Amino acid sequence: MAPGVPPRRRRAILVPARIWSLAPARTLAVPQYRRLWFASLLWNHARWIDQVIIGWLVLEITNSAWNVALTGVLRSLPVLVFGILGGAIADRVNRRSLLIVSQASGLVVALAVASFIAAGSFTFETAMVASLLFGLQWAIDFPVRRALVPDLVGREMTVNAIALESVSMNFSKVIGPLVAGWLIAVVGAWTGYVAIAALFGAQIVLIAPLRLPPGVPAMSGESLARYVARGFGEMRRSQAMVGVLLITVYMNVLAFPYQTLLPVFARDVLGVDSIGLGVLGAASGIGSFLGAMVLASKGSLPRPGWLFASGSVAMSGSLIAFALTRDFGVAIGALAISGLGSSAFAALQSTIILRSASDHLRGRAMGILTMAIGTAPFGLLEIGALSVAIGPPVALALNAGLCAILVAATAAALPGFRSLRR
């Protein structure tokens, strides 16, 4: 402490320094990354508003849990089919340009959907096409956006940067569903898609000035198929990456499909309206946001593999409680706890991959992870059919229980994943 400074003054000087020394503050102090982070915040809001509104509209139009699940399938299918392609392209062409093209396509689709709803001509078929197009946008956007992070902050700050990405995702998971539910009930669903278009436009403004380090990335003369195959071969040699990919498949097939069926649980199981649906979506987001904030505040995590698996098991167990309750308050609590578990899953999923992959493999590694995320259609079809046969609550409880067992078994079978250090 400087001599002659009164104690109160000293504290006033130390507090800001202590706050600024936190890992999130250091990461957000990088101007280029700060632009990307705010753009990601807007992108995540757009995704959640779309998911809630389109699920509610399809349920109102068709009165079918199967059709609600089918829109989720079409949103996720391009991620499975084209995710690896997006990641491979991200290793070969300018990532900033790809992101701008991706946002422009999302803006056009959102304006088209808004016009159909406003004109009274929105149908289930329209919802299917819109879901497919938004899925294509996501398949390119996600691996490119995540592969950009180490370019902007360096490998040492990648853990904190990805945790901050998770904070933005989970903050929007609170606000997005609440806004969507309010727009449906008070203003009209079409305004939600006007808002989504505005969010995509604002992202273009934020991303356009990004400056990437020299030589990131360069075109390769190697064929795309061989380029992708080499990426798979390198990833197979890492138990850490194999563990993340397997658990990602389990979670996206057996756990996360519940999000698509939330409108069914809200209306038919818990007996609430579109605002209640927004509250359910926000409950999970609150838990995820709090968990992500804790993770983002850490400079490093000593056992990320163990934490990743534990968070996945915790989320699955909480979903069993959510599935089997008929009390709205208990359902909110169960989803909040599930959000805490999912925050570890979401923050560490990309972090482990990016820290384990070499620089030349980064885009392809994120593309392969995106493809694993894209296995969700199989789970959506399965839980949709199972919900018709035995009801959504029992279907979700069975899936979540199986997911917890598979995650635990995978962690036990892969010591290189389980014992992964910071």
C-alpha positions in Angstrom: 0.0 0.0 0.0 1.2 3.5 -0.7 2.3 5.3 2.5 0.2 8.2 3.7 -3.1 6.9 2.2 -5.9 6.7 4.7 -7.3 3.1 5.3 -10.7 3.9 3.7 -9.0 5.4 0.7 -6.7 2.3 0.4 -9.8 0.0 0.3 -11.3 2.2 -2.4 -8.2 1.7 -4.5 -7.9 -2.0 -3.9 -11.5 -3.0 -4.6 -11.5 -2.0 -8.3 -8.1 -3.6 -8.7 -9.3 -6.8 -7.2 -12.4 -6.8 -9.4 -10.4 -6.1 -12.5 -8.0 -9.0 -11.7 -10.9 -11.5 -12.0 -10.5 -13.7 -15.1 -13.7 -12.5 -16.8 -12.6 -8.9 -16.6 -9.2 -9.7 -18.1 -10.7 -11.6 -20.9 -13.4 -9.0 -21.7 -10.6 -6.4 -21.7 -9.5 -7.7 -25.1 -11.4 -5.4 -27.5 -11.8 -7.9 -30.4 -13.1 -10.6 -28.1 -15.5 -8.2 -26.4 -17.1 -7.5 -29.8 -17.5 -11.2 -30.4 -18.9 -11.8 -26.9 -21.6 -9.2 -27.3 -22.5 -10.6 -30.8 -22.8 -14.0 -29.2 -25.1 -12.6 -26.5 -27.4 -11.3 -29.2 -27.2 -14.6 -31.2 -28.2 -16.6 -28.2 -31.2 -14.4 -27.5 -32.3 -14.9 -31.1 -32.1 -18.7 -30.8 -34.1 -18.9 -27.5 -36.8 -16.5 -28.7 -37.2 -18.6 -31.9 -37.3 -21.9 -30.1 -40.0 -20.9 -27.6 -42.2 -19.1 -30.2 -42.1 -21.7 -32.9 -42.7 -24.5 -30.4 -45.8 -22.8 -29.0 -47.2 -21.9 -32.5 -46.8 -25.5 -33.7 -48.5 -26.8 -30.6 -51.4 -24.4 -31.1 -51.7 -25.2 -34.8 -51.4 -29.0 -34.6 -52.1 -29.9 -30.9 -49.4 -32.6 -31.3 -46.3 -33.3 -29.2 -44.9 -35.3 -32.1 -45.1 -32.2 -34.4 -43.4 -30.1 -31.8 -40.6 -32.6 -31.6 -40.4 -32.7 -35.4 -39.7 -29.0 -35.6 -36.8 -29.6 -33.2 -35.6 -32.5 -35.4 -35.5 -30.2 -38.5 -33.7 -27.5 -36.5 -31.0 -30.0 -35.4 -30.7 -32.1 -38.5 -28.4 -29.6 -40.4 -26.1 -29.5 -37.4 -25.6 -33.3 -37.7 -25.2 -33.2 -41.5 -23.3 -30.0 -42.1 -21.6 -29.3 -38.7 -18.3 -31.0 -39.7 -18.4 -29.1 -43.0 -18.7 -25.8 -41.2 -15.8 -26.6 -39.0 -13.6 -27.7 -41.9 -14.4 -24.5 -43.8 -13.6 -22.5 -40.7 -10.0 -24.0 -40.9 -9.7 -22.9 -44.5 -11.3 -19.5 -45.1 -11.8 -16.2 -43.2 -13.9 -16.9 -40.1 -15.1 -13.3 -39.8 -16.5 -13.3 -43.3 -18.3 -16.7 -42.6 -19.9 -15.2 -39.5 -21.2 -12.2 -41.4 -22.7 -14.4 -44.1 -24.3 -16.6 -41.4 -25.9 -13.6 -39.7 -27.3 -12.2 -42.9 -29.0 -15.5 -43.8 -30.6 -15.6 -40.3 -31.9 -12.0 -40.7 -33.6 -12.9 -44.0 -35.2 -16.1 -42.6 -36.5 -14.2 -39.5 -38.1 -11.4 -41.6 -39.8 -14.0 -43.9 -41.2 -15.9 -40.8 -42.5 -12.6 -39.3 -44.3 -11.7 -42.6 -46.0 -15.2 -42.7 -47.2 -14.9 -39.2 -48.4 -11.3 -39.6 -50.3 -12.2 -42.8 -52.0 -15.1 -41.0 -50.5 -17.6 -43.4 -48.1 -19.4 -41.0 -48.6 -23.1 -41.2 -46.9 -26.2 -39.8 -45.2 -26.6 -43.1 -43.8 -23.0 -42.8 -42.5 -23.9 -39.3 -40.7 -26.9 -40.7 -39.0 -24.9 -43.4 -38.0 -22.1 -41.0 -36.6 -24.6 -38.5 -34.5 -26.3 -41.2 -33.1 -22.9 -42.4 -32.3 -21.8 -38.9 -30.6 -25.1 -38.3 -28.4 -24.5 -41.4 -27.5 -21.1 -40.0 -26.5 -22.7 -36.6 -24.5 -25.5 -38.3 -22.2 -23.0 -39.9 -22.2 -20.4 -37.1 -21.4 -22.4 -34.0 -18.1 -24.0 -35.0 -16.9 -20.8 -36.7 -17.8 -18.7 -33.6 -16.1 -21.0 -31.2 -13.0 -21.5 -33.4 -12.6 -17.7 -33.4 -12.1 -17.5 -29.7 -8.5 -18.6 -29.4 -7.6 -16.4 -32.4 -8.8 -13.4 -30.4 -7.7 -14.1 -26.8 -4.9 -16.7 -27.2 -4.9 -20.3 -25.8 -4.2 -19.3 -22.2 -7.4 -17.3 -21.9 -9.5 -19.8 -23.9 -11.0 -21.4 -20.8 -12.3 -18.1 -19.4 -13.5 -17.0 -22.8 -15.5 -20.1 -23.4 -16.9 -19.8 -19.9 -18.0 -16.3 -20.7 -19.6 -17.6 -23.9 -21.5 -19.9 -21.6 -22.5 -17.0 -19.4 -24.0 -15.2 -22.5 -25.8 -18.3 -23.6 -27.3 -18.9 -20.2 -28.2 -15.2 -19.6 -30.1 -15.3 -22.8 -31.7 -18.6 -21.7 -33.3 -16.6 -18.9 -34.3 -13.5 -20.8 -35.1 -15.0 -24.2 -38.0 -17.3 -23.1 -39.5 -14.6 -20.9 -39.5 -12.1 -23.8 -40.9 -14.8 -26.1 -43.7 -15.7 -23.8 -44.6 -12.1 -23.2 -44.6 -11.3 -26.9 -46.8 -14.2 -27.7 -49.4 -13.3 -25.0 -49.3 -9.5 -25.3 -48.0 -8.2 -28.6 -48.1 -11.1 -31.1 -45.7 -13.8 -32.2 -44.7 -12.0 -35.4 -43.0 -9.3 -33.4 -40.7 -11.9 -32.0 -39.2 -12.6 -35.4 -38.9 -8.9 -36.1 -36.8 -8.8 -32.9 -34.8 -11.8 -34.1 -34.0 -10.1 -37.4 -32.9 -6.9 -35.5 -30.6 -9.1 -33.4 -29.0 -10.6 -36.4 -28.5 -7.2 -38.0 -26.8 -5.8 -34.8 -24.4 -8.8 -34.9 -23.3 -7.9 -38.3 -22.5 -4.4 -37.1 -20.4 -5.9 -34.2 -18.6 -8.5 -36.2 -17.7 -6.5 -39.3 -14.8 -4.6 -37.7 -13.1 -7.7 -36.2 -9.4 -7.9 -37.0 -7.9 -11.4 -36.9 -4.2 -12.2 -36.3 -2.1 -12.7 -39.5 -2.3 -16.1 -41.1 -5.7 -17.1 -39.5 -6.7 -19.2 -41.3 -5.3 -20.2 -44.7 -6.7 -22.1 -47.6 -5.4 -25.7 -48.1 -4.9 -27.5 -51.4 -5.9 -30.8 -49.7 -9.3 -32.2 -50.6 -12.0 -31.4 -48.1 -12.8 -35.1 -47.5 -9.2 -36.0 -46.7 -8.9 -32.9 -44.6 -11.9 -33.9 -42.5 -10.7 -37.6 -42.3 -7.4 -36.5 -40.9 -9.2 -34.5 -38.2 -11.2 -37.6 -37.1 -8.0 -39.6 -37.0 -6.2 -37.1 -34.7 -9.2 -36.7 -32.3 -9.5 -40.5 -31.8 -6.1 -40.5 -30.2 -7.2 -38.3 -27.4 -9.3 -39.8 -24.6 -10.3 -36.3 -23.4 -11.9 -35.5 -26.8 -13.4 -38.9 -27.2 -15.0 -38.6 -23.7 -16.5 -35.2 -24.5 -17.9 -36.3 -27.9 -19.5 -39.4 -26.4 -21.1 -37.5 -23.5 -22.2 -34.8 -25.9 -24.1 -37.4 -27.9 -25.8 -38.9 -24.8 -26.9 -35.5 -23.6 -28.2 -34.3 -26.9 -30.1 -37.6 -27.6 -31.4 -38.3 -24.2 -31.5 -35.1 -22.1 -31.7 -31.9 -24.1 -34.7 -32.9 -26.2 -36.8 -31.9 -23.1 -36.4 -28.3 -24.2 -38.4 -28.9 -27.4 -41.2 -30.5 -25.4 -41.4 -27.7 -22.8 -44.6 -26.3 -24.5 -46.2 -29.7 -24.0 -45.2 -29.9 -20.3 -46.3 -26.3 -19.8 -49.8 -26.6 -21.3 -50.7 -30.3 -20.9 -48.8 -31.4 -17.8 -48.5 -28.3 -15.6 -51.6 -26.4 -16.9 -49.9 -23.0 -17.5 -50.1 -20.5 -20.4 -47.4 -19.1 -22.7 -46.1 -16.8 -19.9 -45.7 -19.9 -17.7 -43.8 -21.5 -20.5 -41.5 -18.6 -20.5 -41.0 -18.9 -16.8 -40.1 -22.6 -17.2 -37.5 -21.8 -19.9 -36.1 -19.0 -17.7 -35.8 -21.3 -14.6 -33.3 -23.5 -16.3 -31.5 -20.4 -17.6 -31.2 -18.9 -14.1 -29.4 -22.0 -12.8 -27.2 -22.2 -15.9 -26.4 -18.5 -15.6 -25.3 -18.7 -12.0 -23.2 -21.8 -12.6 -21.6 -20.2 -15.7 -20.7 -17.1 -13.7 -18.9 -19.2 -11.0 -17.0 -21.1 -13.7 -16.1 -17.9 -15.6 -14.7 -16.4 -12.4 -12.1 -19.2 -12.0 -8.7 -18.7 -13.6 -8.5 -22.5 -14.2 -10.3 -25.7 -13.3 -8.2 -28.5 -11.8 -10.3 -31.5 -13.1 -12.4 -30.3 -16.0 -13.2 -33.9 -17.2 -14.6 -34.9 -13.9 -16.6 -31.7 -13.6 -18.0 -32.0 -17.1 -19.3 -35.6 -16.4 -20.6 -34.6 -12.9 -22.6 -31.7 -14.3 -24.1 -33.9 -17.0 -25.2 -36.5 -14.4 -26.6 -33.7 -12.1 -28.7 -32.3 -15.0 -30.0 -35.7 -15.9 -31.1 -36.4 -12.3 -32.9 -33.1 -12.0 -34.8 -33.8 -15.2 -36.2 -37.0 -13.7 -37.6 -34.8 -10.9 -39.0 -32.3 -13.3 -40.6 -35.0 -15.5 -42.4 -36.7 -12.5 -43.9 -33.6 -10.8 -47.2 -31.9 -11.4 -46.5 -29.0 -9.2 -45.4 -25.8 -11.1 -43.2 -24.6 -8.3 -41.3 -27.9 -8.0 -40.9 -28.0 -11.7 -39.3 -24.5 -11.6 -36.9 -25.7 -8.9 -36.0 -28.9 -10.7 -35.2 -27.0 -13.9 -33.1 -24.4 -12.0 -31.0 -27.3 -10.6 -30.7 -28.9 -14.0 -29.4 -25.6 -15.3 -26.6 -25.6 -12.7 -25.5 -29.0 -14.0 -25.8 -28.0 -17.6 -23.6 -24.9 -17.0 -20.6 -27.3 -16.4 -21.5 -29.3 -19.5 -21.9 -26.2 -21.7 -18.8 -24.3 -20.5 -16.4 -27.3 -20.5 -17.6 -29.0 -23.6 -15.9 -26.6 -26.0 -13.1 -25.7 -23.6 -11.8 -29.3 -23.3 -11.9 -29.7 -27.1 -10.2 -26.4 -27.9 -7.5 -26.9 -25.2 -6.8 -30.5 -26.4 -6.8 -29.7 -30.2 -3.8 -28.3 -32.0 -4.2 -24.9 -33.8 -4.5 -26.5 -37.2 -7.2 -29.0 -36.0 -9.3 -26.4 -34.1 -12.0 -25.7 -36.7 -12.4 -29.4 -37.6 -12.5 -30.4 -33.9 -15.3 -27.9 -33.3 -17.0 -29.1 -36.5 -16.9 -32.7 -35.2 -18.3 -31.5 -31.8 -21.0 -29.7 -33.7 -21.9 -32.9 -35.5 -22.1 -34.7 -32.0 -24.5 -31.9 -30.9 -26.4 -32.5 -34.1 -27.4 -36.1 -33.0 -30.3 -34.4 -31.2 -32.8 -35.4 -34.1 -32.5 -39.0 -33.1 -33.5 -38.1 -29.5 -36.2 -35.8 -30.6 -37.8 -38.5 -32.8 -37.4 -41.1 -30.1 -38.9 -38.9 -27.3 -41.7 -37.7 -29.6 -42.7 -41.3 -30.4 -42.3 -42.4 -26.8 -44.4 -39.4 -25.6 -47.2 -40.5 -27.8 -47.0 -44.1 -26.6 -46.5 -43.6 -22.8 -46.8 -39.9 -22.2 -44.1 -37.1 -22.0 -43.4 -37.4 -18.3 -42.5 -41.1 -18.3 -40.7 -40.7 -21.6 -38.4 -37.9 -20.2 -37.8 -39.7 -16.9 -36.7 -42.9 -18.7 -34.4 -41.0 -21.1 -32.8 -38.9 -18.3 -32.1 -41.9 -16.2 -30.5 -43.8 -19.1 -28.4 -40.7 -19.8 -27.0 -40.5 -16.3 -26.0 -44.1 -16.4 -24.2 -43.8 -19.8 -22.3 -40.6 -18.7 -21.1 -42.3 -15.5 -20.0 -45.4 -17.4 -18.1 -43.4 -20.0 -16.2 -41.4 -17.4 -15.3 -44.6 -15.6 -14.1 -46.3 -18.8 -11.8 -43.4 -20.0 -9.1 -42.6 -17.4 -7.5 -40.1 -19.7 -10.8 -38.1 -19.7 -11.6 -38.5 -16.1 -8.2 -37.5 -14.8 -7.8 -34.6 -17.3 -6.0 -31.7 -15.6 -6.3 -28.0 -16.2 
